[in-house]
């Protein structure tokens, strides 16, 4: 039995993930590193925290949600 199209797509995604996604440039990787672990991290975390407060869906406080 052959490999399904879905399996082929998943395998291609695995190959890309293991090899590093070529769509992300060296400059993009550096910015991502700075945002998540470097000098831009405090500003990034503050923006995430602000989004959690401003958006009930993200903050887990959706008014339609039953307790």
PyMOL commands that set and color helices and strands:
alter all, ss='L'
color gray80, all
select helices_A, chain A and resi 5-19+26-37+41-54+56-59
alter helices_A, ss='H'
color red, helices_A
deselect
rebuild
show_as cartoon
